[in-house]
Amino acid sequence: MQTRNRIMDDIGQLMTNAMGVAQGAREEAETAMKSLMDRWMADRDFVTREEFDAVRAMAQKAREENDALKARLDAMDGGAAKTSAPKA
């Protein structure tokens, strides 16, 4: 017949409680670190991804418009050069 060892039961219960405390401390540390990082990021005045994408799209559109205008100017300069060239 096997008897229960009270010391082993107490040690097992103590270990179980210690793991619960450790998990609680880990979760609290994670929450505190996340809060600290959120405050730090908010203080740094970083742009959001949406703002970055919007400005990037505007820059791309402006680049395309500049290319189109340059092509028109080049075409006008080419036509002006042909009409102002002396005829032989």
N, C-alpha and C positions, 0 to 999 in steps of 0.2 A: 504494500500500500504506500502510496506516495503522499507526502504531506506538503502543504504549501509553505514556502519559505517566506516569511513576512519581510525580511530584509530585502530580498530580491524584488518583491512586489513594491516596496517603498522606493527602491532605486529605479524601477521601471516607471513608476508614477512620476518621480522627480525628473527623469529624462524626458518624458512626454510633456510635462509642464515647461521644461526648459526650451524645448523645441517650439512650443506655442509662443513663448516670450520672444524667442529669437525671430520668429516669423513676423510678429507684431513690430518688433524693432526695425526689421528690414523694410517693411511696408511704410513705416513712419519716416525712415531715412529716405526712401524713394520719393515720397510725397514732398518732403522738405527740399530735396534736391531739384525736383521738377518745379516747385514754386520759385526757388532761387533762380533757376535758369529762365523761367518765364519772365520774371521781373528784370533780369539782366538783358534779355532780348528786347523787352519793351523799352528799356532805357537807351538802347543803341540806335533807335530810329531806322531799323532795317526796313526795306520794302517787302511787301508780300509778293508771292509768286504771281498773283493776278495783276498787281501793279506792274511788275516787271514784264509780263507778257503783253500787257496793253502798250507800254512804251516801246517795246520791241516791234510790235506790229505797226505802230505809228512810224518808227524809224524805217522799217522796210518799205512802207508805202511812200514815204518821202524820198527814199533812194530810188524807187521805181519812177516817181514823177520827175526827179532830177535827170535820170537817164533818158526819159522821153523828151524832156525839154532840150537836153544836150543834142539829141538826135535831130530835133527840129532846127536848132541853131546851126548845126553842122550842115544840114540840108540847105538852109537859107544862105549860109556863107558860101557853100559850093555853087549855088545858083547865082549869087551875086558876083562871085569871081568869074563865072562864065560870061555873064552879061557885061561886065566891066573890062574884060580882057580886050586888048586892041585887036581889030580885025586886020588881017594882012591881005 
